[in-house]
């Protein structure tokens, strides 16, 4: 492993984040906010970090090894959130732990916030929260590959280390073309949503922030009451549609654009995704009507918005679902576990993995009934290799175990058992929603917040990239993998 190559690529990634800080800095100057100088200082620090890595790095070869790709992606997802926390800390809005939590939550698109009152926060800082969502939604590495002229042929290593899903698929053969296609769709969806929100009557500031939050399936809002403060049915309908779009497979959208919309409708994962939303939403609506006494229209409105928000790990809210009946909360937990589609900006386990696990159980039963038969797990009329199936099974085991280990820390830190487990699953799935004592993140103890940050990154990197970095031989220069 060549540390100079890693430092060189990290310098370029950090420079990209430095550039993104310029957006809230310019707006702070235009709005005459005092925190403009805080952003200026943060930009200088971020630029200094980039220059330091650049001076100590050298691109000796473009073909990154597997370890170099994993190391760059893993280090970037810890380094960049730390630097991105500086505007919150410099403005004296949050302490060190809370600043880190807000930054990690933003870039991993978890959406849990420790800011108790957004009314006293400068608008440029609120905008910065939205920018972290938008940058982290598609992925720091994906944006880097798409925007930099020569990311290098080794960029595929970084892309796969950050990728979402059980397989390392691409929409086009070349990695830069894949990143470009994803970025074009990402920008297009963001601009369309921004336009529709403006037509619904939102201010430009609210529309920009909600557009970045919804397409990235993040969850940061501009008001204390999240999307519910706007009390607008058109706004909620538009957000539901685009949250569901954000939770879908962007690669599938690209192929649908090339081959026609029927290609999207034929996809098993996408059909299950939409079907799940259409089935669970009426069930939650009926439960809210029967138990809480809400009228049908209000119950449907709340059920549709919250299920779309939680299925896609967005976390925007129009009501306090912590007060919902047990069955509705159970539906929320199921949605938290499954998450969105592979290749989306959503979190969770991803529906494709759930489908493979379900079919794997079916093959096990078939082999028990017919010992001499050879049962295959099939998806999209293709037999899945044993490598993919075992990878999914390992992911499921580690996903649950890490969430439970985190829950042990939370429980030790004073949270009730059930609330601890839900918080662990929420952070691993980058959901940003929890129940009970963890419903408001700003009340959590500091140790719990630190463990949450770690879980957010592990979940965002989909576990294996992080665990590979913990191997004793990973950082040895003479290792041959």
Secondary structure by P-SEA (a helix, b strand, c coil): ccaaaaaaaaaaaaaaaaaaaaaaaaaaaaacccaaaaaaaaaaaaaaaaaaaaaacccccccccaaaaaaaaaaaaaaaaaaaaaaaaaaccccaaaaaaaaaaaaaccccccccccccccaaaaaaaaaaaaaacccaaaaaaacccccccaaaaaaaaaccccccccccccaaaaaaaaaaaaaaaaaaaaaaaaaacccaaaaaaaaaaaaacbbbccccccccccccaaaaaaaaaaaaaaaccaaaaaaaaacccccccccaaaaaaaaaaaaaaaaaaaaaaacccccaaaaaaaaaaaaaaaaacccccccccccccaaaaaaaaaaaaaccccccccccccaaaaaaaaaaaaaaaaaaacccbbbbbccccccccaaaaaaaaaaaaaaaaaaaaaaaaaaaacccaaaaaaaaaaaaaccccccccccccccccaaaaaaaaaaaaaaaaccaaaaaaaccccccccccc
